């Protein structure tokens, strides 16, 4: 078993001075913690992998393709591989768990 604590992952992400921390990588998936602060721009581009976002904390909006929805704690969003997507209008610091399948390349 592998078990993780979000507070420890957040501390590691901050210590590594990055918006994204991959903390699990297996043959068929990878998982990471993504952080965007209020007002920050999301620089990501479409990925080659399917993604699932689980919002751990914060508030904002996400656009996937031509669809936009508001997200907050407990929101789950699926993004198919290759589809443009971006968080925006972030009003409270976002902390998002990201699952890639297959693992992010």
Buried (B, 14 or more C-beta within 10 A) or exposed (E): EEEEEEEEBBEBBEEEEEBBBBBEEEEEBBBBBBBBEEEBEBEBEBBEBBBBBBBBBBBBBBBBEEEEEEBBEEBEBEBEEEBEBBBEEBEEBBBBBBBBBBBBE
